[in-house]
């Protein structure tokens, strides 16, 4: 049952000033209205700036709030699980609805739109995407298309919370941390690896009422408190984190070494770039992994991990980021990655069997050519991944330093 919050009186109001640094491109698809500013068949959502009379990138508050709400429910279902899933689900949904609202209750949380930090230079560009589809003969064939994305930049905005409890503030802090630990992305991420972001809480202002006077003070959100007693959860669904001996939610941070020059053609560019630096697209890495696992796993296991190739089919359990330069290099050409280049990337394995994760990590640790000869211009495009850190979600240690 959703508790009714009395909004007629201000007990406390928190304003969370948040910066979000996108680490990989942002893609939130637009509607037919995008024809006013884009001729792309897959345009990205922009906002009209009446002052400057142009369109600018933004993160809609409704989109960010939706991502946060889903994450809060996932965390609660995992942390509160006591062996009775029905009871746990009901309790988690009640807490989430009391904080984020429902058809019957107003939300305590208001997320405003996030816009680029002042002076940020931004760019919208097309990215190639290949999604295999079954042809009329039943055989798989590549389906080529392009999609617009917003190159990584920093967004700023505010989240307001009315009359929250201590536990609700802690939950919001927990959710914000999910971005930093790469289990949460903004916008379309599952097959492209877009939307990885690093949040920073710049300031939290608490407003409270003293008689007829409003008192403002700068505070910190309550720290996340580990859950000491919890029941292991063996689930395949995406609405909780698996915490059993056989299955888990694990993020790997990789270093990617180019063992040869590397090219993957982009749209109007010799190789795909991000902020004018060459990268290895997450979709390219994931496509290679799917192709290889088709020869190692049975069809059902491939479908379970990589998702269905049919429209509206099962979602993928893997989110693979672009492999990119974490630190700005010097003297890197814009049209290819030279041999010896060192990149960084992440893979989030969502509720996968540990045996499946091990198969993929072992494959990546070898010397591989992850694109065909055509993309590589008859050159090998060889790379090797090595694990820098990994995080396994557990309620009693949700945000570890990371282990190898």
Residue, then its C-alpha position, 0 to 999 in steps of 0.5 A: x500500500x502506498x503511503x500518502x505524503x502530505x505536500x500541503x506543508x513543507x517539512x523539508x525539501x532537498x535540491x540535488x545539483x548534479x553533473x553528468x559527464x557522458x563517457x560514451x555517446x548519448x542517444x535518446x530517439x526523437x519523434x516526427x517533430x525532429x524533421x524540423x532539425x534533422x533529415x536522419x532516419x533515426x534522429x536524436x532528441x534535441x530541445x529548442x532554445x528560444x533565446x538563441x533560436x536553435x536546437x540543443x542537446x538535453x537529457x529529458x527529466x522524464x527520461x532520467x527519472x524513469x531510469x532512476x525509478x527502475x534502478x530503485x526498484x531493482x535495488x530494493x527487490x534485490x536487497x529486501x529479498x527474504x525468500x518470498x518473491x511475491x512479498x518482496x516485490x510488493x514491498x519494493x513497489x510500495x516504497x518506489x511508488x511512495x517516492x516516485x509516485x503512482x497513478x494514485x499518489x504524487x511523486x516526491x521526486x522532480x527531475x528537471x531537464x539537464x542541459x550542457x554545461x555553459x560553453x560546452x561545444x557539442x556535436x551530433x553525428x551519425x553512427x553506423x549500426x548493423x543488426x542481423x535479421x532473418x531473410x525470407x530464406x530463413x538465413x541471417x543477413x546484415x541490416x545496415x542503418x545509421x543512427x544519430x548520437x550526441x558526442x559525450x559532453x557534460x550535462x548539469x541539472x537538479x533533482x528536487x525531493x519533497x518531504x523525503x525520509x532518511x531511507x528515501x534519500x539514501x536510496x536516491x544516493x544508491x541509485x546515483x552510484x549505479x551510474x558510476x559503477x556502470x550498471x546504469x545507462x541513459x538512453x538507448x544502450x543495450x545493443x550500442x553501448x551508448x549512455x555510460x555516464x559519470x555523475x557528480x553531486x555538486x551540492x545538496x541544499x536542504x530547505x526547512x521551515x522555521x515558523x514562517x522562515x525558510x532555512x537553507x543549508x548545504x548538506x550531504x546525502x546519507x551514505x549508502x548502508x550495506x545490507x548485512x542480512x539478505x537471501x541470495x537471489x537466482x533470477x534471470x529477469x531484469x527487474x532485480x540483480x542476481x546474487x546467487x552462486x551461479x548467476x550475477x550482475x557483474x561489470x568488467x573494466x577492460x584495457x584494450x590493446x591494439x596489436x595492429x592498426x585498427x579501422x572500422x569505417x564510420x559515416x563519412x569518416x575513415x574510422x568511427x570516432x568519438x569527439x574526433x578520436x578513433x574508437x572501437x564501437x561497442x556494437x562492433x565488439x558485441x557483434x564479434x562476441x555473438x558471432x564467436x559464441x554462435x560456434x561455442x554455445x547452443x542457439x538458446x544460450x546465444x539468444x538468452x545472452x545476446x538477445x533476439x534478432x527479431x523486432x520486439x524480442x528478448x533484450x540482451x544481457x550484455x551492455x558493451x561500451x565503446x573502447x575509447x581513450x580514457x586520457x587524451x593522447x598526443x599525436x593520434x591520427x583521426x583516421x585509424x587507431x595505430x598499433x600500440x594504442x591503449x583504450x578503456x571500455x566496460x561490459x555489464x553482464x546483467x544476471x548472466x551465469x558465471x560460466x557464460x561470463x568466464x567464456x566471454x572474458x577468456x575469449x577476449x583475453x586472446x589475440x582476436x581480429x574483431x572485424x572482417x577483412x572489408x572493415x579492416x581494409x584487408x588488415x588484421x584489426x587485431x586486439x587483446x583485452x585485459x581485465x583492470x577491475x570488476x564489480x559484482x553486485x552484492x547487497x552487503x558490498x554494493x560498491x567495492x573498490x573493484x578486484x581483478 
